[in-house]
């Protein structure tokens, strides 16, 4: 997930934003730089290296034929939550590597209605991934995402595999 206009040396703008306490939060930065996150009005309520929580509000413009959130909107919600945790966990590495989504898989488990919330968690320890990067490798790591409706029922499960591609 390289936000439009931030590829190559432009990605340093993201790095400087993440490293300054006076700048935007990760959620605000994603909403400002990723058009789909802004379009869907995604709400980033928690973004740490351990967990990212993002909500897709109930919006009729993004409903499917049964009145719930469209599958594409749910996919974008999950991918955005995964991107948020990746930036929170590996933001200090952005000067030397670019995070890129390698693959994604989603399973729709139950009918989603109303607002839905995605909770993302890393599948590998941050230190382990950074050690591989330090060793000159291009590490890959999964991010697991559970998508829940307001009553707590899991409506979707998603895995996004990310890599940190070394610059240069």
C-alpha positions as CSV (number, residue, x, y, z in Angstrom):
1,X,0.0,0.0,0.0
2,X,1.9,3.0,-1.2
3,X,-0.4,6.0,-1.1
4,X,-0.7,7.7,-4.4
5,X,2.1,10.3,-4.9
6,X,4.3,8.9,-2.1
7,X,6.3,6.3,-4.1
8,X,10.1,6.5,-3.9
9,X,11.5,9.6,-2.2
10,X,8.0,11.0,-1.7
11,X,7.6,8.3,0.9
12,X,9.8,10.3,3.2
13,X,6.8,12.6,3.8
14,X,5.1,9.6,5.5
15,X,8.2,8.9,7.5
16,X,8.5,12.4,8.7
17,X,4.9,12.5,9.7
18,X,5.2,9.3,11.7
19,X,8.3,10.4,13.5
20,X,6.9,13.8,14.7
21,X,4.5,13.9,17.6
22,X,3.2,17.2,16.3
23,X,2.0,15.7,13.1
24,X,-1.0,13.6,12.2
25,X,-1.9,10.2,13.8
26,X,-1.5,7.2,11.5
27,X,-5.2,7.1,11.0
28,X,-5.4,10.8,10.1
29,X,-2.4,10.3,7.7
30,X,-4.1,7.4,6.0
31,X,-7.3,9.3,5.6
32,X,-5.4,12.2,4.2
33,X,-3.3,10.2,1.7
34,X,-5.3,7.1,0.8
35,X,-8.3,8.2,-1.3
36,X,-10.4,5.0,-0.6
37,X,-10.0,5.4,3.2
38,X,-11.2,9.0,2.8
39,X,-14.0,8.0,0.4
40,X,-15.4,5.4,2.7
41,X,-15.1,7.7,5.8
42,X,-13.1,5.1,7.7
43,X,-12.7,5.8,11.3
44,X,-9.3,4.8,12.9
45,X,-10.0,4.4,16.6
46,X,-6.8,2.6,17.6
47,X,-3.5,2.2,15.8
48,X,-0.6,0.6,17.7
49,X,2.1,-1.9,16.8
50,X,0.0,-4.5,18.6
51,X,-3.5,-3.7,17.1
52,X,-5.3,-1.5,14.7
53,X,-9.1,-0.9,15.0
54,X,-10.9,0.7,12.1
55,X,-14.6,1.2,11.6
56,X,-16.7,1.5,8.4
57,X,-19.7,3.6,9.3
58,X,-23.1,2.5,8.0
59,X,-23.6,4.4,4.8
60,X,-26.3,3.6,2.2
61,X,-24.0,4.7,-0.6
62,X,-21.8,1.7,0.1
63,X,-24.5,-0.9,0.7
64,X,-25.0,-4.1,-1.2
65,X,-28.3,-5.6,-2.5
66,X,-29.4,-6.7,1.0
67,X,-28.7,-3.4,2.7
68,X,-25.4,-4.2,4.4
69,X,-21.9,-3.0,3.6
70,X,-20.7,-4.0,0.1
71,X,-18.0,-6.8,0.0
72,X,-15.6,-4.3,-1.7
73,X,-16.1,-1.8,1.1
74,X,-15.4,-4.6,3.7
75,X,-12.3,-5.6,1.9
76,X,-11.0,-2.0,1.8
77,X,-11.8,-1.7,5.5
78,X,-9.7,-4.8,6.3
79,X,-6.8,-3.8,4.1
80,X,-6.8,-0.4,5.6
81,X,-6.7,-1.8,9.1
82,X,-3.7,-4.0,8.0
83,X,-1.9,-1.0,6.5
84,X,-2.4,1.0,9.7
85,X,-0.8,-1.7,11.9
86,X,2.0,-2.1,9.4
87,X,2.8,1.6,9.6
88,X,2.5,1.6,13.4
89,X,4.8,-1.4,13.8
90,X,7.3,-0.5,11.1
91,X,7.1,3.3,10.7
92,X,10.7,3.6,11.9
93,X,11.8,1.5,9.0
94,X,10.3,3.7,6.2
95,X,13.5,5.5,5.5
96,X,15.1,2.2,4.4
97,X,12.1,0.0,3.2
98,X,8.7,0.4,1.6
99,X,5.8,-1.7,3.0
100,X,3.9,-3.4,0.2
101,X,0.9,-5.8,0.3
102,X,1.9,-9.1,-1.3
103,X,-1.4,-10.9,-1.2
104,X,-4.8,-10.8,0.5
105,X,-7.5,-13.3,1.2
106,X,-10.9,-12.7,2.7
107,X,-13.8,-15.0,3.8
108,X,-17.3,-13.6,4.4
109,X,-18.7,-15.5,7.4
110,X,-22.1,-13.9,8.2
111,X,-24.3,-11.2,6.9
112,X,-22.9,-7.8,7.9
113,X,-25.4,-5.0,8.7
114,X,-24.8,-1.5,10.1
115,X,-21.3,-0.3,11.0
116,X,-18.6,-2.9,10.9
117,X,-15.2,-2.8,12.7
118,X,-12.0,-4.4,11.6
119,X,-9.3,-5.4,14.1
120,X,-5.9,-6.2,12.7
121,X,-3.0,-8.0,14.5
122,X,0.5,-8.9,13.3
123,X,1.3,-12.5,12.7
124,X,5.0,-12.2,13.5
125,X,7.0,-10.3,16.1
126,X,8.2,-6.9,15.0
127,X,11.8,-7.6,16.1
128,X,11.9,-10.8,14.0
129,X,10.8,-9.0,10.9
130,X,13.3,-6.1,11.5
131,X,16.1,-8.6,12.1
132,X,15.4,-10.1,8.6
133,X,15.5,-6.6,7.1
134,X,18.8,-5.9,9.0
135,X,20.2,-9.1,7.4
136,X,19.5,-7.8,3.9
137,X,16.4,-9.9,3.4
138,X,13.0,-8.9,2.2
139,X,10.8,-10.1,5.1
140,X,7.2,-11.1,4.6
141,X,4.7,-11.3,7.4
142,X,0.9,-11.9,7.7
143,X,-1.6,-9.5,9.2
144,X,-4.8,-11.1,10.5
145,X,-8.0,-9.1,10.4
146,X,-11.4,-9.9,12.0
147,X,-14.4,-7.9,10.8
148,X,-17.3,-7.6,13.3
149,X,-20.7,-6.1,13.3
150,X,-22.0,-4.1,16.2
151,X,-23.2,-7.2,18.1
152,X,-19.7,-8.7,18.1
153,X,-20.4,-11.4,15.5
154,X,-17.5,-12.0,13.1
155,X,-18.8,-11.3,9.6
156,X,-15.5,-11.6,7.8
157,X,-11.9,-12.9,8.3
158,X,-9.0,-11.6,6.2
159,X,-5.3,-12.1,5.9
160,X,-3.0,-9.7,4.2
161,X,0.6,-10.7,3.6
162,X,3.0,-7.8,3.6
163,X,6.6,-7.3,2.8
164,X,9.2,-4.6,3.6
165,X,11.0,-4.0,0.4
166,X,14.4,-2.5,1.0
167,X,15.1,0.8,-0.8
168,X,17.7,0.9,-3.4
